[in-house]
Amino acid sequence: MDKRNRKLPLALGVAAALSLLLSACGEKAQMNISQQVGGNPSMPKPQDFLVPPMQVPDGVGWKGDAKPQVVAGLQIEKIASGLKHPRQLLVLPNGDVLVVEANGPGEEAVTTPKQVIAGKVKSQSGKGGKGGNSVTLLRRKPGGSGEWDKYTYIEKLHSPFGIQLVGDTLYIANTGNIMKYRYTPGETKMSDPGVELGDLPSTVNHHWTKALLASPDGKYLYVGSGSNSNITENGLEVEYRRAAVLEVDAATGASRVFASGIRNPTGLGWEPQSGKLWAIANERDEIGADLVPDYLTSVQEKGFYGWPYSYYGQHVDRRVQPQRPDLVAKAIKPDYALGSHVAALGLLFYTGTGLPQYKGGAFVAEHGSWDRTPLSGYQVVYVPFANGMPSGPAQPVVTGFHSADEKQLFGAPVGMAQDADGALLIADDVGNVVWRVTKK
């Protein structure tokens, strides 16, 4: 990569623009976020911006004994701290927990003032912190109280995100490939050097995370591969196998596009009653604080979900040229809106007994907005399901990740897991903590 592409001429006045934008609030929302949650979200008229307004709280982390808030009847405890951007969690058969620590690889060329400004604004929140490029193993101490023991399990990964265990094979989705390792129960450090199963799209890396989910029989791996742009401003040629859910043969590494037109599928899960594949997705930006709702949806094989030509079904995005009315006509409306810019990054269908009131539904971790006032997201919500479909409004379960005045950010939830006792585990990549939620 030509390093000159990473710098902009001083004549662009980036510093002045940054100062101006940092002193301003994000774009004011015109509707309550609740109007955009559910099967039929309100969809206002899109707006146009040269540079979108931006707002993030200052990342300060958790001080002392401070912690997120949970709804009545639940309690929350810290089981690990001092991590390096914890993103995803995997509970092993023996009860150990693997924590994937990473952030983006920083490989996208910076070519516009907007990118510079957006990077600065987002980094002040703590979301741009350096990732560990590693996997840490957590083991509960005898007696079960206090933080769990930590061990460095795998090192020298390349912006890892998704992680799955199938039998004795551990799969990790780096930003550019899937690695597989022979898992030995009880080890606190992976003894197998690992081999590459197959490649994943890795040019530009505008969206770098690769969510990973194994099929129930272990024969296939499903990968969430985000777009390389907001609305194809980097060209269609860099969107190959992007904005899609990929299906990877676990035996050969060969892959195909399972479903397309999903801008950034950041989490995948099997709905327990129907057995269908579901995903959370982050939608496009820069057309308003109330557009476009991020969503939770079932994923149909060979289905097309609109990106970049339309959003939330067949709402045409006029910014995209050339237009493709033929594809818009095929665009599938997502099943459930989560609200605009909530930045959903974690999905967990709960099947345990430790939190019986949540059995059968989906927890969604909302990492939080960067371009909306008031802030949206920054919480873990629960979406009830019945007969394989969402059946009611999303319910906040874990909140308090930012100050009431929206000026300070303590943490931000990402990946989740259900531990051996049925507790809800949450990776917090701003607080660099793993939280554990149980009944009181």
Secondary structure, DSSP 8 states (H G I E B T S, - for coil): --GGGG---GGG-HHHHHHHHHHS---B-SS-GGGGEESS---------SS------EE----TT---EE-TTEEEEEEE-S-SSEEEEEE-TTS-EEEEE------S---SHHHHHHHHHHHTTTTT----SEEEEEE--TTS-SS-EEEEEE---SS--EEEEETTEEEEE-SSEEEEEE--TT-SS--S--EEEEE---SS-SS--EEEEE-TTSSEEEEEE--SSSSSTT-GGGGTT-SEEEEEETTT--EEEEEE--S-EEEEEE-TTT--EEEEE----SS-TT--EEEEEE--TT-B--TTTEETTTEE-TTSSS--HHHHTT----SEEEEET--EEEEEE---SSSGGGTTSEEEEE---SS-BS----EEEEE-EETTEE-S--EEEEE-SB-TTS-EE---EEEEEE-TTS-EEEEETTTTEEEEEEE-
